[in-house]
């Protein structure tokens, strides 16, 4: 099953880092924490968001050695389709 992320909540209003995302809002209006999304993606659930050009940007987890896991979009050649381009809630 796939879940579309439509907005994010960050710990810092002017953040430049996807690691500062604390919660996401899904297209059905539900809200999930970063920890929940990490857990579900690691269990093979798919999360994505629709970029401004209409393409789907897939979300992946990152597990740094010395900090908490976080979510980000799969790397490509543009920053226009990263999670921080989504509206805040």
C-alpha distances in whole Angstrom, upper triangle without the diagonal:
4,7,10,13,16,19,20,23,25,28,31,31,32,30,29,27,23,24,26,22,22,20,17,16,13,13,14,17,15,17,16,18,18,18,15,13,15,14,11,11,13,11,9,6,6,9,11,14,16,19,23,23,20,18,15,15,13,14,15,17,21,23,26,29,31,29,25,22,20,18,19,18,18,22,23,27,26,26,25,21,21,20,23,24,21,23,24,24
4,7,10,13,16,17,20,22,26,28,28,29,27,26,24,20,22,23,20,20,17,14,14,11,11,12,15,14,15,14,17,16,17,15,12,14,14,11,10,13,12,10,7,5,6,7,10,12,16,19,19,16,15,11,12,10,11,13,15,19,21,25,28,30,27,24,20,18,15,16,15,15,19,20,23,23,22,21,18,18,16,20,20,18,20,21,21
4,7,10,12,14,17,19,22,25,24,26,24,24,22,18,20,20,17,17,14,11,10,7,8,9,11,11,11,11,14,14,15,13,10,13,14,10,10,14,13,12,8,6,5,6,8,11,14,17,19,16,15,11,12,10,10,13,15,18,21,24,27,28,26,22,19,17,14,14,14,15,19,20,23,22,21,20,16,16,14,17,17,15,17,18,18
4,6,9,12,15,18,21,23,22,23,22,22,20,17,19,19,16,16,13,10,9,6,6,8,10,11,11,12,14,14,17,14,11,14,16,13,13,16,17,15,11,9,6,5,5,8,11,14,15,13,12,9,10,9,10,13,15,19,22,25,28,29,26,23,20,17,14,14,12,15,18,19,21,20,18,17,13,13,11,14,14,12,13,15,15
4,6,8,11,14,17,19,18,20,18,18,17,14,16,16,12,13,10,6,6,4,6,9,10,10,9,10,12,12,15,13,10,13,15,13,13,16,17,16,13,10,7,6,5,8,11,13,16,14,13,10,10,10,9,12,14,17,20,23,26,27,23,20,18,15,12,12,11,14,17,18,21,19,17,15,12,11,9,11,11,9,10,11,12
4,7,11,14,17,18,17,18,18,18,18,15,17,17,13,14,11,8,6,6,6,9,9,10,10,12,14,14,17,16,14,17,19,17,17,20,21,20,17,14,11,9,6,8,10,12,15,13,14,12,12,13,12,16,17,20,23,25,29,29,26,23,21,17,14,14,13,17,19,20,21,19,17,15,12,12,9,11,10,7,7,9,10
4,7,10,14,15,13,15,15,15,15,13,15,14,10,11,9,6,5,7,9,11,10,11,9,11,12,12,16,15,13,16,19,18,17,21,22,21,18,16,12,11,9,11,12,13,17,16,16,14,14,15,13,16,17,19,22,24,27,27,24,21,19,16,13,13,14,17,19,20,22,19,16,15,13,11,8,9,9,5,5,5,6
4,6,10,11,11,13,12,13,12,10,12,10,7,8,6,4,6,9,12,14,12,12,9,10,10,10,14,14,12,14,17,17,17,19,21,21,18,17,13,12,11,13,14,16,19,18,18,16,15,15,13,15,15,17,19,21,24,24,20,18,16,13,11,11,13,17,18,20,22,19,16,15,13,11,7,7,9,7,6,5,6
4,7,9,9,11,10,13,12,10,11,9,6,6,5,6,8,12,15,16,14,13,10,10,9,10,13,14,13,15,18,18,18,21,23,23,21,19,16,16,15,17,18,19,22,22,22,20,18,18,16,17,17,18,20,21,24,23,19,17,16,13,13,13,16,19,21,23,25,22,18,18,17,14,10,9,12,10,9,5,6
4,5,6,9,7,10,9,8,9,5,4,5,7,9,12,15,18,20,17,16,13,13,11,10,13,15,14,15,18,19,19,21,24,24,22,21,18,18,17,19,19,20,24,24,24,22,19,19,16,17,16,17,18,19,22,20,17,15,15,12,12,13,15,19,20,22,24,21,18,18,17,14,11,9,12,11,11,8,9
4,7,9,8,11,10,10,9,6,6,6,9,12,15,18,21,23,20,19,15,15,12,11,14,16,16,17,20,21,21,23,25,26,25,24,21,21,20,23,23,24,27,28,27,25,22,22,19,19,18,18,19,18,21,19,15,14,15,13,14,15,18,22,22,25,26,24,20,21,20,17,14,12,15,15,14,11,12
4,6,5,9,9,11,11,7,9,10,12,14,17,20,23,25,22,21,18,18,15,15,17,20,19,20,23,24,24,25,28,29,27,26,23,22,21,23,22,23,27,27,27,26,23,23,20,21,20,19,21,20,22,20,17,16,17,15,16,16,19,22,23,25,25,23,19,20,20,16,14,11,14,15,14,11,12
4,6,9,11,12,13,9,10,12,13,15,16,20,22,24,21,21,18,19,17,16,20,22,21,22,25,26,25,27,30,30,28,27,23,22,20,22,21,21,25,26,26,25,23,23,21,22,22,22,23,23,26,24,21,20,20,17,17,17,19,23,23,25,25,22,18,18,19,16,14,11,13,13,11,9,11
4,7,9,11,13,10,11,14,16,17,19,22,24,26,24,24,21,21,19,18,21,23,22,23,26,27,26,28,31,31,29,27,24,23,21,22,20,21,24,25,25,25,22,23,21,22,22,21,23,22,25,24,21,20,20,18,18,17,19,22,21,23,23,20,16,16,17,15,14,10,12,13,13,11,14
4,6,8,9,7,9,12,14,15,18,21,23,26,23,23,20,19,17,16,19,21,20,20,23,24,23,25,28,28,27,25,21,20,19,21,19,20,23,24,24,23,20,21,18,19,18,18,19,19,22,20,17,17,17,14,14,14,16,19,19,20,21,18,14,15,16,13,11,8,11,13,13,11,14
4,7,9,8,10,14,16,16,19,21,24,26,25,25,22,21,19,17,20,22,20,20,23,24,23,24,27,27,26,24,21,19,18,20,18,19,21,23,22,21,18,19,17,18,17,16,18,17,21,20,17,17,17,14,14,12,14,16,15,17,17,15,11,13,14,11,10,8,10,13,14,13,16
4,5,6,8,11,14,15,18,20,23,25,24,23,20,19,16,14,16,19,17,16,20,21,19,21,24,24,23,21,19,18,17,19,18,20,22,23,22,20,17,17,14,15,14,13,15,14,17,16,14,14,13,10,10,9,12,14,14,16,17,15,12,14,14,10,9,8,11,13,15,14,17
4,5,6,9,11,12,15,17,19,22,21,20,17,15,14,11,13,16,13,13,17,18,16,17,21,20,19,18,15,14,14,17,16,18,20,21,19,17,14,14,11,11,11,10,13,13,17,16,13,12,11,7,7,6,9,12,12,15,16,15,11,13,12,8,7,7,10,11,13,13,15
4,6,8,11,12,16,18,21,24,22,21,17,15,12,9,11,14,13,12,15,17,16,16,20,20,20,19,16,16,17,20,19,22,24,24,23,20,17,16,13,12,10,9,10,10,14,13,10,9,8,5,7,8,11,14,14,18,19,18,15,17,16,12,10,10,14,14,16,15,17
4,6,9,11,15,18,21,23,21,20,16,14,12,9,12,15,14,14,17,19,18,19,22,23,22,20,18,18,18,20,20,22,25,25,24,22,19,18,15,15,13,13,14,14,17,15,12,10,11,8,9,10,14,17,17,20,22,20,16,18,17,13,11,10,13,14,14,12,14
4,6,8,11,14,17,19,17,16,13,11,9,7,10,12,11,12,15,16,15,17,20,20,19,18,15,15,14,17,18,20,23,23,22,19,16,16,13,13,12,12,14,15,18,17,14,12,11,8,8,9,12,15,17,20,21,19,16,17,15,12,9,8,12,11,12,10,11
4,7,11,14,17,18,16,14,10,9,6,5,8,10,10,11,14,15,15,17,19,20,19,18,15,16,16,20,20,22,25,25,24,21,19,18,15,15,13,14,15,16,19,18,14,11,11,9,10,12,15,18,20,23,25,23,20,20,18,15,12,12,15,14,14,11,11
4,7,10,13,15,12,10,7,6,4,5,9,9,9,11,13,14,14,17,18,19,17,16,13,14,14,17,19,21,24,23,22,20,18,17,14,15,14,16,17,19,22,21,17,14,13,11,10,12,15,18,21,23,25,23,20,20,18,15,11,12,14,12,12,10,9
4,6,10,11,10,8,6,5,6,7,10,10,8,11,14,13,13,16,18,18,15,14,11,11,11,14,15,18,21,19,19,16,15,14,12,14,14,16,18,20,23,23,20,16,15,12,10,12,13,17,19,21,24,21,19,18,15,13,10,11,13,10,10,9,9
4,7,8,6,6,4,7,9,11,13,12,11,14,16,15,15,19,19,19,16,15,11,12,11,13,15,17,20,19,19,16,16,15,14,16,17,19,22,24,27,27,23,20,18,15,14,15,15,19,21,23,25,23,20,19,16,15,11,13,14,10,10,9,8
4,5,5,5,6,8,11,12,15,12,11,14,16,14,14,18,18,17,14,12,9,10,9,12,14,17,19,17,17,14,14,14,13,16,17,20,22,25,28,29,25,22,20,17,14,15,15,18,21,23,25,23,21,19,16,16,13,15,15,12,12,12,11
4,5,7,9,11,15,16,18,16,14,18,19,16,17,20,20,19,15,14,11,11,9,11,14,16,18,15,16,14,15,15,15,18,20,23,26,28,32,32,29,26,23,20,17,18,17,20,23,24,26,24,22,20,17,17,14,16,16,12,12,14,13
4,6,9,11,15,17,19,16,15,19,19,17,18,21,21,20,16,15,13,13,13,14,18,19,21,19,19,17,18,18,17,20,22,25,27,30,33,34,30,27,25,22,20,20,20,23,26,27,29,27,26,23,21,20,18,20,19,16,15,16,14
4,7,10,13,16,18,16,15,19,20,17,19,22,22,22,18,17,14,15,14,16,18,20,22,20,21,19,19,19,18,21,22,25,27,30,33,33,29,26,24,21,19,20,21,24,26,28,30,28,25,23,21,20,17,18,18,15,13,13,11
4,7,10,13,15,12,12,16,16,15,17,20,19,20,16,16,13,15,15,17,20,22,24,22,22,20,20,19,17,19,20,23,25,27,30,30,26,23,21,19,17,19,20,23,26,28,30,28,26,24,22,20,17,19,19,16,15,14,12
4,7,10,12,10,10,14,15,14,15,18,18,19,16,16,13,15,14,17,20,22,25,23,23,20,19,18,16,18,18,20,22,24,27,27,23,20,18,16,15,17,18,21,24,27,29,27,24,23,21,19,15,16,18,14,14,12,10
4,7,8,6,7,10,11,10,12,15,15,16,14,14,12,14,14,18,20,23,25,23,23,20,18,17,14,15,15,17,18,21,24,23,20,16,15,13,12,15,17,20,23,25,28,26,23,23,20,18,14,16,18,15,15,14,12
4,5,5,6,9,10,11,12,14,15,17,15,15,13,15,16,20,21,24,27,25,24,21,19,17,14,15,13,15,16,18,21,20,16,13,12,10,11,14,16,19,22,25,28,26,23,23,21,18,14,15,18,16,16,14,13
4,5,5,6,9,10,11,12,14,16,14,14,12,14,15,19,20,23,25,24,23,20,17,15,12,12,10,11,12,14,17,17,13,10,8,7,7,10,13,16,19,22,25,23,20,21,18,15,12,14,17,15,16,14,14
4,6,5,6,9,10,11,12,15,14,15,13,16,18,22,23,26,29,27,26,22,20,17,14,13,10,11,11,14,16,16,13,9,8,8,9,13,16,18,21,24,27,26,23,24,22,19,16,17,20,19,20,18,18
4,5,5,6,9,10,11,13,11,13,12,15,17,20,22,26,28,26,24,21,19,16,13,13,11,14,14,17,19,19,16,13,11,10,10,14,16,18,22,25,28,27,24,25,22,19,16,18,21,19,20,18,18
4,5,5,6,8,10,11,9,9,8,11,13,17,19,22,24,23,21,17,15,13,10,9,8,11,13,16,19,19,16,13,10,9,8,11,13,15,18,21,24,23,21,22,18,16,13,16,18,16,18,17,17
4,6,5,6,9,10,10,10,10,13,15,19,21,24,26,24,22,19,16,13,10,8,6,8,9,13,15,16,14,10,7,7,7,10,12,14,17,20,24,23,21,22,19,16,14,17,19,18,20,19,20
4,6,5,6,9,9,11,12,15,18,21,23,27,29,27,25,21,19,16,13,11,9,11,11,15,17,18,16,12,10,10,10,14,16,17,20,23,27,26,25,26,22,20,18,20,23,21,23,22,22
4,5,5,7,5,8,9,13,16,19,22,25,27,24,22,18,17,14,11,10,10,13,14,18,20,21,19,15,12,12,11,14,15,16,20,23,26,26,24,25,21,19,17,20,22,20,22,22,21
4,5,5,5,6,7,10,14,17,19,23,24,22,20,16,14,11,8,7,7,10,12,16,18,20,18,15,12,11,9,11,12,13,16,19,23,23,21,22,19,17,15,19,20,19,22,22,22
4,5,7,9,11,14,17,21,23,26,27,26,23,19,17,13,11,9,7,10,10,14,16,18,17,14,11,11,11,13,14,14,17,21,24,25,24,25,21,19,18,21,23,22,25,24,25
4,6,9,12,15,19,22,24,28,29,27,24,20,19,15,13,11,11,14,14,18,20,22,20,17,14,15,14,16,17,17,20,23,27,27,26,27,24,22,20,24,26,24,27,26,26
4,6,10,13,16,19,22,26,26,24,21,17,16,12,11,10,11,14,15,19,21,24,22,19,16,15,14,15,15,15,18,21,25,25,25,25,22,20,19,23,24,23,26,26,26
4,7,10,14,17,20,23,24,21,19,15,14,11,10,10,11,15,17,20,23,25,23,20,16,15,13,15,14,15,19,21,24,24,24,24,20,19,17,21,22,21,23,23,23
4,7,10,13,16,20,20,18,15,11,11,8,7,8,11,15,17,21,23,25,23,20,17,15,12,13,12,12,16,18,21,21,20,20,16,16,15,18,19,18,20,21,22
4,7,10,13,17,18,15,13,10,9,6,5,8,10,14,17,20,23,25,22,19,16,13,10,10,9,11,15,16,20,19,18,17,14,13,11,15,16,14,16,17,18
4,7,9,13,14,12,10,6,5,4,5,9,12,15,18,21,25,26,23,21,17,14,11,10,8,10,13,14,17,16,15,14,10,10,9,13,13,12,15,16,17
4,6,10,11,9,8,6,5,7,8,12,14,17,21,23,27,28,25,22,19,16,12,11,9,11,14,14,17,15,13,12,8,9,8,11,10,9,11,14,15
4,7,8,6,6,5,6,9,11,15,18,20,24,26,30,31,28,26,23,19,16,14,11,13,15,15,16,14,13,11,8,10,10,13,11,9,12,15,17
4,5,5,5,6,6,10,12,15,19,21,24,26,30,31,28,26,23,20,16,14,11,13,14,13,13,11,10,7,5,8,9,11,8,9,12,15,18
4,5,7,9,10,14,16,19,22,24,28,29,33,34,31,29,27,23,19,17,14,16,16,15,15,12,11,8,7,10,12,13,9,9,12,16,18
4,6,9,10,14,17,20,23,25,29,31,34,35,33,31,28,25,21,18,15,16,16,14,14,12,13,9,9,12,14,16,12,13,16,19,22
4,7,9,13,15,19,22,25,29,31,34,35,33,31,28,24,21,18,15,16,17,15,16,14,15,12,10,13,14,16,14,13,16,19,21
4,6,10,13,16,20,22,26,28,32,33,31,29,26,22,19,16,12,13,14,12,14,12,13,11,9,12,13,16,14,14,17,20,22
4,6,9,13,16,19,23,25,29,30,28,26,22,19,16,13,10,11,13,12,14,13,14,12,9,11,12,15,13,13,16,19,21
4,7,10,13,16,19,22,25,27,24,22,19,16,12,10,6,7,9,9,12,11,11,10,6,8,9,12,11,12,15,18,20
4,7,10,13,17,19,23,25,22,20,17,14,10,8,6,6,9,10,14,13,13,13,10,9,10,14,14,14,17,19,21
4,7,10,13,16,20,21,19,17,13,10,7,5,4,6,9,12,15,15,13,14,10,9,8,12,13,13,16,17,19
4,7,10,13,16,18,16,14,11,9,6,6,6,6,9,13,16,16,15,16,13,11,11,14,16,16,19,20,21
4,7,10,13,15,13,11,7,6,5,6,8,9,12,15,19,19,17,19,16,13,12,15,18,18,20,20,21
4,6,10,12,10,9,5,5,6,7,10,10,12,15,19,19,17,20,17,14,14,16,19,19,22,21,23
4,6,9,8,7,4,7,9,11,14,14,15,19,22,22,21,23,21,18,17,19,22,22,25,24,25
4,6,6,7,6,8,11,13,15,16,16,20,22,23,21,24,22,19,18,19,23,24,26,25,26
4,6,8,9,12,15,16,19,19,20,23,26,26,25,27,26,23,22,23,26,27,29,28,29
4,7,9,12,15,17,21,21,21,25,27,27,25,28,27,23,22,23,26,27,29,27,28
4,7,9,13,15,18,20,20,24,26,26,23,26,24,21,19,20,24,24,26,24,25
4,6,10,13,17,18,20,23,26,25,23,25,23,19,18,18,22,22,23,22,22
4,7,10,14,15,17,20,23,23,21,23,20,17,15,17,20,20,22,21,21
4,7,11,12,14,18,21,20,17,19,17,13,12,13,16,16,18,17,18
4,7,9,12,15,18,17,15,16,14,10,9,11,14,14,16,16,17
4,7,8,11,14,13,11,13,10,7,7,9,12,12,15,16,18
4,6,9,12,11,9,11,8,6,7,10,11,12,15,17,19
4,7,10,11,11,12,9,8,10,13,14,15,19,20,23
4,7,8,9,11,9,9,11,14,14,16,20,22,24
4,6,8,10,9,10,13,15,15,17,21,23,26
4,7,9,10,11,15,16,15,18,21,24,27
4,6,7,8,12,13,12,15,18,20,24
4,5,6,9,9,8,12,15,17,21
4,6,9,9,7,10,13,16,19
4,7,8,7,9,12,15,18
4,5,6,8,11,13,16
4,5,6,9,10,13
4,5,8,8,12
4,7,9,13
4,7,10
4,7
4
